Amino acid sequence: MPDESVDFYPSRAHVITLALGTLALVVLCAVAARLGFDAAQISGSPAALAVVSVSAMGVLVFTGLGLIVLRRLLLPTWPVLTLDDDGLTDWLPNLGVEQVLWTEVTGVREARLAFRRVLAVDVADPRAVVVRQRTFVRRIAASLNTALVGTPVVLKPGSIDTRPEELSAALTGFVTDRAPLAGPVA
């Protein structure tokens, strides 16, 4: 049983992929805004004006997301997952399930989500974990995970800077001594 918390940081490859994705979305929205602006100048069409407006908002939103990702790439100082005496805290922005107590955990298993190997942390009451999420986006992500994998708590080792075996071993160290219903860790 570990005596202190264990922090896991984001994978640089995952952060770079997110950065490139947001850059591509900014460029796509900028091109759509430019084309819509040109069409609005020629025709004065309300649809063209709507395209310009939506695309301009897309540029702003994706630029903001890109800056957040860039900050994460340059200053990886906060963990995406923390395991401590109380439970696990999934810090993944907008998608993590925040804190789950070890007393709620019934087991950990390997699963597949969208052709990706993940670690599913089974909980006694998945609905309670979904309901207590602070944001709408987190609730949607937790609900989708529950529907697809059977639990709202899904850890993606590819997004975390560690090997899946190391993450599984760390979870085992915390789960086996604390969760009375804990099953084997995959």
ZAMARGU-4260 file (C-alpha; in steps of 0.2 Angstrom, whole numbers, plus 5000, padded with zeros to 4 digits):
<rodrens>
0) 5000/5000/5000 | 5008/5016/4994 | 5010/5030/5008 | 5010/5045/4996 | 5002/5051/4981
5) 5008/5046/4963 | 5006/5059/4949 | 5005/5055/4930 | 5009/5068/4917 | 5002/5070/4900
10) 5011/5061/4885 | 5020/5074/4874 | 5015/5064/4858 | 4997/5066/4864 | 4999/5085/4867
15) 5007/5088/4851 | 4993/5079/4842 | 4981/5090/4851 | 4991/5105/4846 | 4991/5100/4828
20) 4973/5096/4828 | 4968/5113/4835 | 4980/5122/4822 | 4971/5112/4808 | 4954/5118/4815
25) 4959/5136/4816 | 4965/5136/4798 | 4949/5127/4792 | 4938/5140/4801 | 4949/5154/4794
30) 4947/5148/4776 | 4928/5146/4779 | 4927/5163/4786 | 4937/5170/4771 | 4926/5161/4758
35) 4910/5166/4767 | 4916/5184/4768 | 4920/5185/4749 | 4902/5177/4746 | 4894/5189/4758
40) 4902/5204/4749 | 4896/5198/4732 | 4879/5192/4736 | 4874/5199/4753 | 4867/5182/4757
45) 4862/5179/4775 | 4869/5161/4774 | 4886/5168/4769 | 4885/5180/4784 | 4881/5166/4795
50) 4896/5156/4789 | 4907/5171/4792 | 4900/5173/4810 | 4901/5154/4814 | 4919/5153/4806
55) 4925/5168/4815 | 4919/5161/4832 | 4927/5144/4827 | 4944/5153/4824 | 4943/5161/4842
60) 4938/5146/4851 | 4951/5134/4843 | 4964/5148/4845 | 4960/5148/4863 | 4961/5129/4864
65) 4977/5129/4855 | 4985/5141/4867 | 4979/5130/4881 | 4987/5115/4873 | 5003/5125/4869
70) 5004/5130/4887 | 5002/5112/4892 | 5016/5107/4880 | 5028/5120/4886 | 5024/5119/4904
75) 5019/5101/4909 | 5018/5105/4927 | 5001/5099/4932 | 4997/5080/4932 | 4983/5072/4922
80) 4980/5058/4935 | 4984/5058/4953 | 4982/5042/4964 | 4982/5046/4983 | 4976/5039/4999
85) 4958/5045/4996 | 4956/5039/4978 | 4960/5044/4960 | 4959/5061/4953 | 4957/5062/4934
90) 4963/5080/4929 | 4960/5078/4910 | 4953/5095/4905 | 4934/5093/4902 | 4934/5074/4900
95) 4941/5067/4916 | 4929/5062/4930 | 4938/5072/4943 | 4939/5062/4960 | 4933/5044/4963
100) 4936/5037/4980 | 4944/5020/4982 | 4928/5015/4992 | 4918/5017/4976 | 4930/5007/4965
105) 4925/4989/4962 | 4939/4984/4951 | 4950/4988/4936 | 4951/4980/4919 | 4958/4982/4902
110) 4945/4987/4889 | 4944/4994/4871 | 4937/5011/4867 | 4937/5016/4849 | 4950/5003/4844
115) 4961/5010/4858 | 4967/5000/4873 | 4961/5008/4889 | 4960/5004/4908 | 4942/5004/4914
120) 4940/5008/4933 | 4924/5000/4938 | 4913/5009/4951 | 4899/5003/4962 | 4887/5017/4956
125) 4892/5023/4938 | 4877/5035/4938 | 4882/5044/4954 | 4899/5047/4946 | 4891/5054/4930
130) 4879/5065/4940 | 4892/5073/4951 | 4902/5080/4937 | 4904/5099/4937 | 4901/5103/4919
135) 4890/5097/4905 | 4904/5091/4894 | 4911/5080/4908 | 4894/5073/4911 | 4892/5069/4893
140) 4910/5061/4892 | 4906/5051/4908 | 4889/5045/4901 | 4897/5040/4884 | 4911/5030/4893
145) 4897/5021/4904 | 4888/5017/4888 | 4903/5011/4878 | 4914/5003/4892 | 4902/5000/4906
150) 4910/5013/4918 | 4912/5032/4918 | 4931/5031/4923 | 4941/5027/4908 | 4960/5030/4908
155) 4969/5031/4892 | 4987/5026/4894 | 4992/5033/4877 | 4987/5050/4884 | 4998/5048/4900
160) 5017/5048/4900 | 5019/5030/4906 | 5017/5012/4900 | 5000/5004/4902 | 5009/4991/4914
165) 5016/5004/4925 | 4999/5013/4926 | 4990/4996/4930 | 5003/4992/4943 | 5001/5009/4952
170) 4982/5007/4952 | 4984/4989/4959 | 4994/4996/4973 | 4981/5008/4978 | 4965/4997/4974
175) 4969/4981/4982 | 4972/4987/5000 | 4957/5000/5000 | 4943/4994/4989 | 4933/4980/4998
180) 4926/4973/4982 | 4941/4976/4971 | 4944/4963/4957 | 4960/4959/4948 | 4969/4973/4939
185) 4971/4969/4920
</rodrens>
